[in-house]
């Protein structure tokens, strides 16, 4: 249930990032291996073709109460999402580009795999 909440938060943010012009949303899961530890992982990718974020915004994304949504945002969803993923021994990575030729953001959640991949 908690991981579902994290995925829902990231999808909601991706939809918001593509408003009002629309765009493409990608949701992908795959098995992978941590190159440092050799531990089996599951990677869940949520990517959008929104406007992207500046490096400064990306740097502050997971800080409590940081928001780019003005009065309509609390700045807690990504912070809570990161805490949930950490509690499940995982991590979240983010990339974003504001280049007009390929703008958008990619969030990847890495979680330990419970079964052999």
Residue pairs with C-beta under 8 A, 6 or more apart in sequence:
2 84
2 87
2 88
3 84
3 85
3 88
3 109
3 111
5 80
5 81
5 84
6 81
6 84
6 85
6 109
7 27
7 44
7 46
7 109
9 77
9 78
9 80
9 81
10 46
10 81
10 107
10 109
11 25
11 27
11 46
12 77
13 77
13 78
14 25
14 46
14 47
14 48
14 50
14 105
15 25
15 48
16 50
16 69
17 23
17 48
17 50
17 51
17 52
17 104
17 105
18 25
18 48
18 49
18 50
23 48
23 49
23 50
23 104
24 48
24 49
25 46
25 47
25 48
25 49
26 45
26 46
26 47
26 48
27 44
27 45
27 46
28 43
28 44
28 45
28 47
29 42
29 43
29 44
29 45
30 42
30 43
30 45
31 40
31 41
31 42
31 43
31 113
31 117
32 40
32 41
32 42
32 43
32 110
32 117
33 39
33 40
33 41
33 117
34 40
34 41
34 110
39 112
40 112
40 113
40 116
40 117
41 90
41 110
41 111
41 112
41 113
42 110
42 111
42 112
42 113
42 117
43 108
43 109
43 110
44 108
44 109
44 111
45 106
45 107
45 108
45 109
46 106
46 107
46 108
46 109
47 104
47 105
47 106
47 107
48 104
48 105
49 103
49 104
50 103
50 104
50 105
51 98
51 103
51 104
52 96
52 97
52 98
52 99
52 103
52 104
52 105
53 61
53 68
53 96
53 98
53 105
54 98
57 68
57 96
58 94
58 96
60 66
61 78
61 94
62 78
62 79
62 82
62 92
63 75
63 79
64 75
64 76
64 79
65 74
65 75
65 76
65 79
66 75
66 78
66 79
67 73
67 74
67 75
81 92
82 92
85 91
85 92
85 109
85 111
88 111
88 112
89 111
89 112
90 109
90 110
90 111
90 112
91 109
91 110
92 107
92 108
92 109
92 110
93 107
93 108
93 110
94 105
94 106
94 107
94 108
95 105
95 106
96 104
96 105
96 106
97 103
97 104
97 105
